[in-house]
Amino acid sequence: MTTLAATETRTLGDAASMLKYELRGELEEPGLRASCGFQQRPMSVTLDGTSIFTIALSLVLLIHFLGSHPVQILVSIVPLLLAVHNDYQNFINLGPGGTPSTFQGYLRITWLRLWALRDPYSAPNPDPSGVPGEGILSRQRLPYRAGPRPLVAGIAPQRQVDQHGSQSCYLSLRRAMERLSAHSPLKFGTERSCLEKHGLALFARHPLQTNCQGEICHVHDSDHSMHMCLHPDDIRELLSKGWGQRHPLARKGWLLQMPVSPNFVMVYAPRNEHELQITYKIVEAAIWYTLAERVDLDALSK
């Protein structure tokens, strides 16, 4: 098991860099503030009296001069265009992610949405020949997460719309990942996420599961949630206790190759110290699944 004592010796440069992560009365890492103003609005149209009169008069004139059939087609197309426009705005409002925030990116996500999981709360079946052969969360029996599940929207990006995590917990997660990389540089590394294209990711140098260049997990700067791959045993424990859900594309495609593994899950953002400790255990399970290596992230975060 890889661990790091809390009384580790730090260089002056290391101590100075750690100061950037303190929230109260000290410096803060620039550019890491959350931008959680995600707006996911249902389609709605509000008309006042003048608008209703204008539309009614326009329909009468169009029917008179063009006939009923062109007007029927027009009336059918307008709601569809409004729905596409609203859906596109909701996609843009999720912010940057693995898919470019462009209309072309929106079309790609719309296509992939057709193949999305219908039930993100059911665990995949384990592979009897897979390594490691079992998970580690199921042995520890996670506690239940307090309160209802957060509202989650999108595919790529996939974001929590409410119940955003604590900034201090987010910084602690980053600190633990970076210290693990510094403590075991031959096994781990940190870099921008290969999947998300934004946010810090933890990588395995020599992974057993080759998920996007050995990426173990990544944390989102915006809502502080995480994505990672877990053993199916651990996914079942995660889902049953309310700590996350499967990614919409975490399935085996019959007609096309899915961009993520069937074991890819979202872990909800920790809101307090207790939830941060549980998140550490879940990340440790992701390391176990990717590398078959046991670590103690709690010790590395101090």
N, C-alpha and C positions, 0 to 999 in steps of 0.2 A: 504494500500500500504506500503510495506517495503522500507525504505529509510535510508540513513546514511548521516549525515551532513558532509560537507567538513572539519569542524573544530573539528573533533573527537579527543578525547584524546587518545594518544598512549603510551604504555609502552616503556621502553628503548629497550627491546628485539624486540617488534613489529617494532619499527622505524628502528632498525638495519637490520631486515629481509627485510624491504621494500627497503633498499638501494641496495639490490641485483638486483632489477628490473630496476634500472636506467641505461640508455645507455650511456649518455655523461659524461665522466669524473668520473664515479663511477663504483662500482662493478656490475657484471652481473651474473645472475644465471648460474652455471656451467651446461654444458650438454644440453643447450636449443638453441644452434645455429642451424639455419636451414640447412638442407642438401637437397637442391632443385635441384640437378643435375640429374633429371629424364631424361633418354634417351629412347624414344620410337621410334624405327627405323623400317621402312618398310623392308620387305625381299628383299635383292638384292645380286646378285652374279657377281663379276667382274673377268673376265678371260683375261689373256694376251695371246700372240701368242703361247707360249710354252704350256700353259694349254689347249688351244683349240686343238692343234695338238695331245697332249697326250690323251685327251678324245676321239677324233675322232678315233685314232689308237686303243684305248682300245675297243671301240664299235665294230669296224670291227673285231677284234680278238675274242671278246665274241660271236658275231653272228656266226662267222666261227666255233668255237669250241662247243658252247652251243646251238646254234639255235636261231631263232628269238623270240620265245615266252618267254623264261626266260629273255632275254634282254628287251623286252617290259615291263615285270613286274618290272624289276630293274629301268628302266627309269621312270616308273610311281611312284615308291616308293620314289626315291631320292628327288624330289621336295616337297613331303609331309613331309619327315623328316626335310628338311631345313625349311619349314614353321613352324613346331612344335618347332624346336630349336629356331627360331627367336622369336616366341610368348612366349616361356618359358623365354628367356632372357629379354624380355620386362616386363614380370611379376616380375622377380627378381629385375629389375632395379627400380621398384616402391618403393622398400624398405620394411621394416617390417610393418605389419598391423595385422588385425584380423585373417588372414589366414597365416599359417607358410610358410616361403619362401623355400619350398621344392618341389620336383616333385610331391609328393602326394598332397600337397596343390594346386599346379597348376592343377592337374587333377580334384580336387573338383571345382575349379573356372571355368574350362572349361565346366564341367557339368552344373553348375549354369548359365553359360552364355547362354545356350540354352533357359532359361526361363526369360531372362532379358527383361526389358521394351523396346519397340521399339521407344517410344516417351517419353523422360524424361522431356518434357516441358509442359505436360498436367496434370492438378491437378486432384486428385482423387475426387470422389463424397462424400459429407459429409454424416455422419450417423445422421438421424433425432433424434435418441434417445441418441446420444452421449453427454457427459458432458466434457467440457463446450460446449454450444450449438452454439457458433460462435467464430470467431477469433477476434484479436484486430488490426492487421496490416491493414486490409481493411478499418478501420475507419480513420487511420492516413494517408493513401495515400502516400506510399513510393515514393521518386523520382526515376527516371530512373538511372541505373548504367551507368557510362560513358564508352564508347568504346565497342568493341565486347566482347562476352563471352570468358573466358579463355578456353584453350584446356584441357579437362578432360579425363583421361584414367583409366582403371581398374575397378574392382568391389570390391574386398576386398584384398588389399587396393584399395581405389579410391582416386586419387590424381590430383591436378592441375599440368599440365605440364609446363605452362607458367603463366605470370602475378602473380608471387608470392607476398605474402603480406609483409608488413613492419614489421620488427622485433620489433620496438617500439609498434606498434599496437597489435602484438601478446602478448607481455608482459603485455600490458594494459588489454587485455582480460583475461589473467590468473589472474592478480591482482584483477579484478572485481569479478571473480568467487570465489576466495579464500576469499575475504572480505565479500562477501555475505554469505558464509559458516560460517565465524567467527562471523558475526553479527547476524545470525539466525541459530544457530547450531541445534535447534530442528526441523527445517524445511529442511535445506540444508546441504550437505556435499560435499567434493571434494576428489577424489581418481583417480587412474588409470582407464581408460575407460574399461567398461565391454565388449563393442562391439569391440573397436579398439585394445585393449590390449596394446596400447601405447598412450601417451598423456594424458593430464589432462582432467577429466570429472567432470561435476556438477551433483549431484544426489539429488533427493527429498526423504525425509525420509518417507513420507506418500503419495505416488503418486496416482492420479486418473487413470493415464494411466501407466500400469506396463510394461514399455519397458526396459528389461534387468536390473532388480533390481532398477527400478526407475531412470535410467540415463536420464537426461534432454538433455545434449549436451556434446560434447567433441571437443577439438581443437587439430589439428595435429601439432606436433613439426616440421615436415619436410617442408610442404608447407603453413602452417598457415591457411588452410581452416578449416571448421567445419562440423560436422554432428549433426543433431537433428531431433526431430519430431515436426510437426506443425499441427494446425487445417487446414483442407482442404481450408477454406476461406483464411487463411494466406498463404498457399502454392500457391494458385492462384495469390495472390498479389505479392509474391516473384518471381514467374516465369515470370509474365507479365512485371515486372520492371527489370529483368535481374540480380537479386542478387544471384541466385543459380539454382539448378536443382534437380530433384528427383533422388534418388539412383536407380541403374539399377534393384535391386531386391525388390524395394518398390511396391509390388503388392501382391494380394491374389493368392496363388498357388492352382491349381486344383489337381495336383498329388503329390505335396510335400509341406512341410511347409517352407516358406521363413524365412531366419534368421533375417530379419528386418521388421518393421511395414510398411504398405502401405503409411504411412504419414512421412516416413523417407526421409530427403532431405540433400543435400550438400549445404552449404553456402560458397560462394567464399571468399577468404582471403581479408581482408581490406588492401588497399594500402596506405591510408592516413587518416588523422584525420576525414575528412568528412565521409568516408566509415566506419570508426570505429564506429561513432555515429549511423549509420544505422544498423551495425552489433549488437550493443547493443540492439536496438529495436527488432531485429529478435530474439535474445536470450531471451529477455523479453517475446516475443510471445511464445517461446518454454516452458518457465516456466509457462505461463498462460495455455497452452494446457495440460501440465503434472500435474500441481498442482492447477490450477484455482487461482493463486496468482499473484498479480500485484507487480512488483518491479521496482526500478529505478537504473539500472546498471551504468549509467553515474555518478550519485552521489557516487556510491561505488568505482568507479575507481580513484577518486581524492584523 
